[in-house]
Amino acid sequence: MMTRSTILCAVILAIAASAAPPATLFAQTGSPPLRRSDDTVIRALVAAKPTTPSELLKAARIILDLKQPELAKPFVQKLAAAKLSDEECAALVDEVGSAVLIRLARAPALAPQAGPFCNATLEGAQRFARDPARLANLVKQLKGAAPYQEAVTVAALRPGADAAVVALVDALADPNRADEHPAIRTALVELGQVGVAPLVAVLSTSQNPQLLASVLSVLGELEDASTSDHMLAAALATDSPAEVTSPAKNALAAFYAHTPTTEQALALLLRKGKQSLDFVRHPERHLQAELDPTPLVWQWDDTKRKLTSSRVTPMVAELVTAVQALSDARRIAPNNPDVRRANLAAVAEAIGYAGDNPFVAARIGQAGNALAKAPILELQDLLSFTLAEDRPAAAVVVVRQLGESENVDLLYSHNPQASALVRALMHPSRELRFAALEAIMQLDPHAPYPGAGTVAETLEYFARSTGSPRALVASADATEAGRLAGLLAEQGYEPDIAVDGASMLRMSRGAGDYEVIMVDSALALPSSAQLLQRLRGDSRLARIPLAVVSLADEYPQVERVARRYPSCLTVMRVHNGAGMQFELNRLLRAAGRGVVPGDVRRAEGVKALEWIARLAGERQQVYDTRRLDQSVIASLDAPGMTKAAIPALSRLDTARSQRALVDLASRPTAPLPDRRAAAHAFADSVARRGTLLTSDEIQRQYDRYNGSEKYDADTQQVMASLLNTIEARAQADWLALEENESPAS
């Protein structure tokens, strides 16, 4: 096997042979002409016959430096055919450096073979560096090592980066290896910043005093001021053991020259928690280019004695930060009601935004238990707090917990103001309004309470939610409104048109499926933008994405007004489908969570219809359900809604509901199961309230039946059943009337 010195000698000898013939051997490669000296070097490299990966790689690099990549191909092909172990990959990278590999991979002529080889080599070296068995063995070598050997071992650990930190912390948590802990702590300090995030996670999630004391000692020596706020609870919390408090205070004194007071610590932690929660609620306010799109978040498990990590979204990372900061604040001031409320609200927000994320669940487990065990009065106070702070995700979690409490008394108060649960029905967040409605339906009150009328309004709103993508267009110019509506229709929306502010508000309040509202600036801006104020002042409309359509010359003025309102953007007047699609994407992206998917809206609508049917069937005295018949009728023909709307119409027992059932049962184009269900529902309603159809409507039904001879037998049977219901009730009413009018025997 040729060594590095062998190749070097061969090259020197070849260069010295100045009488060598002119460069002809590589004349047909297509590369730039070779100088005589370059030709001599390449001949020498070929003559040296390199065989090892290191020799082949160095030869290919030299030829590439001579700008003859075609001549390096044979060496690269041999490299590509090599099957290197992870240890060999690591040795190769250590000898030649990763820069050489990357340069070969980027050379266009060599990339097909060099690219895969270089990637595989770098990946193999990384696997070797992070191999848990190798790292654990290196950690064992720290025991009793002389200073030089200890330095060599730390150098071998360093390429493992955070994986080396994991191996060291695993050993640090083992009480049976206490004699190794000083050397392990020294190694963690030597590894530097790579250990900060994992060690902070241990500090935030472990209950092991010995481990916490060791971690605090290391963090103190690292002198990273960003870790100081994580030490506050360890230094100041009443439940912090003395063996933890002492190193925490020592570390803090190094940062601040003194240990912060309780008031200072609380102010810092509360501010930190608020900043993280503000990011979660308003990520658009932060420069996305500065954010790691998949930050690494760590977790320590005392039971398994294991340090793990997970790639999460920036929002999840900030939620973990907020919960931890406010949990630390609560440990410092456990009897402070404001701190406790802030902590529970952060936990609720974390559950609301990312409760299904297993990593978040692990980080908020203990704090989540505190929320689950909170008494009703505290939950009511927490709901009022989250409503006042406009934190709908947190409020949804609290509302659901209140609904599961089965404590109907929380709806009643000793003053005329509605309870926090009822006030949630008027929040701009659609998700929160539905959660509050669901909670009240679970509580099932049987006596009137303050704000009960809002429940009927909310039921009406959701009952009209069919899941269809709809849009509302408003412009004083009917032609312009029609043009915009046509462009929206091309994008899959069902557009409604309004030509003045009053009709726009009337239409928008009755629809639960508007995904977009577009209003012309000529209609939106006069009178100090009162129309925009009213659109954003109505809780049912406040979060629907709103676009103010502007001409180019008035864009700056319109933009200044529109930016005052949430989920409101100024868009240029578009003239084709591509322009409309661009503006819609921009609008929906800005709205974020405010856009509710169609399948979710449809499911909410079905549930609202089921609740209406239940309430109407109970004949309760709390809600006026009869006024909801028009909303139910509006959903009767929507896909996926018919089966829920039919029983609701049956139990409402109004003239309009009976007419709608008869019309559906008489429609030959409707599915036969739906027609039969409508006929049965009509019969049930008539049995309870009698026939509420007018004489003209009954006559029309006879005409329909007489005209059904051209239809199939099933359709004729349904039509006949409707008349049988009408005639049977008429006969029963007539007999009852005769009986009442007959003289007493």
BADRENZA-938385 format. One record per residue (C-alpha): x, y negated, z negated; residue in one letter. Coordinates in steps of 0.5 Angstrom, whole numbers, plus 500, padded with zeros to 3 digits. Example, Ala and Ser with C-alpha at 12.3 -4.5 7.8 and 13.67 -1.06 7.14 Angstrom:
525509484A 527502486S 
//
This chain:
500500500M 503493502M 503488496T 503481497R 510480497S 511485503T 506481507I 510475506L 516478508C 513480514A 511473516V 517470514I 521475518L 516474524A 517467524I 525467524A 524471530A 525465535S 526469541A 519472541A 516472547P 510467549P 503468546A 499472550T 497478546L 491473544F 490469550A 483472551Q 479471545T 476464547G 479460541S 484454542P 490456545P 496458540L 502455538R 508459539R 509459531S 502461530D 502466535D 508469531T 504469524V 498472527I 503478530R 506479523A 500479520L 497485524V 504488524A 503488516A 497492517K 494490511P 489495507T 487493501T 481488500P 486483497S 490483503E 485484508L 482477505L 488473505K 490475512A 483473514A 484467511R 490465514I 488466521I 482462519L 486457517D 490457524L 483456527K 483463530Q 476466527P 475471533E 482474531L 480475524A 474479526K 478486525P 480484518F 473482516V 470488519Q 474492515K 472488509L 465489510A 466497511A 469497504A 465500498K 467496492L 465497485S 463491480D 470492477E 473491483E 469486486C 471482479A 478483480A 478481487L 474474486V 479473480D 485474484E 483470491V 477465488G 470465490S 472459494A 475463499V 469468500L 464462501I 469459506R 469466510L 462467510A 460460512R 465461519A 460462524P 464467528A 465471522L 458470518A 455476521P 460481517Q 463476512A 456473509G 454480507P 460482504F 462476500C 455476497N 455483495A 462481492T 460475488L 454479486E 458485484G 463480480A 457477476Q 454484474R 461486472F 462479468A 455480465R 455487463D 452488456P 456494455A 462491457R 461485453L 459489447A 466492447N 469486448L 466483442V 468489438K 475487440Q 474481436L 475484429K 482483426G 484481432A 491476432A 490469435P 493471442Y 489477442Q 482473440E 484468445A 484473451V 478476449T 474470449V 477468456A 474475458A 467473455L 467467458R 465469465P 459472462G 456465460A 450466456D 450474457A 456473452A 452469447V 447474447V 452479445A 455475440L 449473437V 447481437D 453482433A 452476428L 445478426A 447485424D 449485417P 453491417N 458487421R 459482416A 467482416D 466481424E 462474423H 467469422P 471471429A 464471432I 462464430R 469462432T 468465439A 461462440L 464455438V 470457443E 464458449L 462451448G 455448451Q 453455454V 451457447G 447451445V 440453448A 440460446P 443458439L 437453438V 432458440A 435462434V 434457430L 427455432S 424462432T 428466426S 427467419Q 433471417N 437466412P 444469414Q 443469421L 440461421L 446459416A 451462421S 448459427V 447452423L 455453422S 456454429V 452448432L 455444427G 462445430E 460444437L 458437435E 452437440D 448431438A 442434442S 441439437T 440435431S 433435431D 433442431H 436442424M 431437421L 426443418A 432447416A 435441412A 429438409L 423443409A 421445402T 421453405D 428453407S 432457403P 438454400A 443458404E 440455410V 439448407T 446447405S 450448412P 444444416A 445438411K 453438413N 451439420A 447433420L 451429416A 456430421A 452427427F 448421422Y 454420417A 448422412H 442427412T 436423415P 430422410T 423426410T 420419414E 426419419Q 425426421A 418426421L 418420426A 423423430L 419430431L 413427432L 416422437R 419428441K 412432441G 408426443K 413425449Q 413433451S 406433451L 405426455D 410430460F 405436460V 399431461R 402427466H 408430470P 407425476E 410420472R 417423471H 422424477L 421431480Q 428431483A 431430476E 428436473L 430444474D 424447477P 425453473T 428452466P 431457462L 427458455V 430463450W 426467444Q 429470438W 425476435D 427478428D 424485428T 428487434K 434483433R 434481440K 435474444L 431474450T 430469456S 425467461S 425463467R 418458466V 415452469T 417445467P 410444464M 411451460V 418449457A 415442455E 410446451L 414450447V 418444446T 412440443A 410446439V 417447436Q 418440434A 411439431L 411446427S 418443424D 414437422A 409441419R 414445415R 417438413I 411435411A 406441410P 401437406N 400431411N 394432414P 396427420D 402432421V 398438421R 393435426R 398434431A 401441430N 394444431L 393440437A 399441440A 398449439V 391448442A 394445448E 399450449A 394455449I 390451454G 395450459Y 399457458A 396461453G 396467458D 404466459N 407472454P 413467453F 409462450V 404466446A 411469443A 413462441R 407459438I 405466435G 405463428Q 402457429A 397460433G 395464427N 394457423A 389455429L 385461429A 384461421K 383453421A 376452417P 370449421I 371442418L 378442420E 376444427L 371439428Q 376434426D 381436431L 376436436L 375429435S 382428435F 383431442T 377427445L 380421442A 387422445E 384425452D 387432451R 382436454P 386442455A 387442447A 379440446A 377446450V 381451446V 378448440V 371448443V 371455444R 373457437Q 367453434L 363457439G 365463436E 364461429S 357462429E 356456425N 350452428V 350447422D 356444426L 351441431L 347437425Y 350431422S 347426417H 348420421N 345419428P 352420432Q 352426436A 357431433S 364432436A 362438440L 356434443V 360429445R 365434449A 359434454L 360427456M 368428457H 371427464P 374434464S 369439468R 372444464E 371441457L 364440459R 363447461F 366450455A 362445450A 356447454L 358455453E 359454446A 352450444I 349456448M 353461443Q 351457437L 343457440D 340452435P 333452434H 331445431A 333439435P 339435433Y 343429435P 345429442G 341435444A 338431451G 345431453T 345439454V 339439459A 343434463E 349438463T 345444465L 342440471E 349438473Y 352445473F 346449476A 347445482R 354448483S 354452488T 361453490G 361450497S 366444498P 362438499R 365431500A 361424499L 362418504V 360411503A 361405507S 356399509A 358401516D 353407518A 358408524T 364408520E 361413515A 359418520G 366418523R 369419517L 364425515A 365428522G 373428520L 371431513L 367436516A 373439521E 377440514Q 371445512G 367440507Y 360439507E 359431508P 354427505D 353420507I 351413503A 351406506V 350402499D 353403492G 346405489A 345411494S 352413493M 351413485L 345416486R 347422490M 354423486S 350424480R 346430482G 352434485A 356439482G 360441488D 363434490Y 371435491E 372429494V 369422494I 371417500M 369410500V 370404504D 374398501S 369393504A 364397499L 369398494A 372392492L 367386492P 364384485S 371386482S 371393484A 364394480Q 363400484L 370404482L 368402475Q 362405475R 364411479L 370412474R 366410468G 361416469D 364422466S 361427471R 365423477L 371420473A 376426475R 373427482I 379425487P 377418490L 380415496A 379408498V 379407505V 383401507S 385398514L 393396514A 392389513D 389389507E 392395504Y 397392499P 391388496Q 386395496V 392399493E 393394487R 386395485V 385402486A 392404482R 388402476R 383408476Y 385415475P 385420481S 384414485C 388413491L 388408497T 388411504V 389409511M 383409515R 385415519V 383417526H 384424527N 384431524G 391431522A 391424519G 385426515M 388433513Q 395429511F 391424506E 386429503L 393433501N 396427498R 389426494L 388433492L 395433490R 395427486A 388430482A 392436480G 388440475R 382435476G 380439483V 376445481V 376451485P 369453489G 369460486D 370457479V 364452480R 360458483R 361462477A 359456472E 353455476G 350462476V 352462468K 348455468A 342458471L 342464466E 342459460W 336456463I 332462464A 334464457R 332458454L 325457458A 324464456G 324463449E 319457449R 324453444Q 322446442Q 330443443V 331442450Y 326440456D 327445461T 321444465R 325438468R 330443471L 326446476D 329442482Q 336443480S 334451480V 331450487I 337446490A 341452488S 336458490L 339459497D 346458496A 350464497P 351468490G 346464487M 339467489T 339472484K 340468478A 336462480A 330467481I 329469474P 330462472A 324459477L 320465474S 320462467R 320455468L 313456470D 312449474T 308448480A 315447484R 318453481S 312457483Q 312454490R 319455491A 318463489L 312463494V 316460500D 322465499L 318471498A 315469505S 321467509R 322473514P 329471515T 331472507A 334479505P 328483503L 331485496P 331477494D 324476497R 321482493R 324479487A 321472488A 314476489A 315479482H 318473479A 312469482F 307474479A 310474472D 310466472S 302467474V 301472469A 303467464R 301460466R 296462472G 296460479T 299453479L 299452487L 294447490T 288449495S 292447501D 298451499E 294457497I 291457504Q 297456507R 299463504Q 293466507Y 295463514D 302466513R 299473511Y 295473517N 301471522G 305477519S 302482523E 308481528K 313483522Y 315489519D 311493514A 316491508D 315484510T 307485510Q 307488504Q 311483500V 306478503M 300482501A 303482494S 303474494L 296474495L 294480491N 297476485T 293470487I 287473488E 288478481A 289471477R 283468480A 278474479Q 281474472A 280467471D 273467474W 271473469L 274469463A 270463465L 263467466E 264470459E 265464456N 259461459E 255467457S 250466451P 252469445A 249475444S 
//
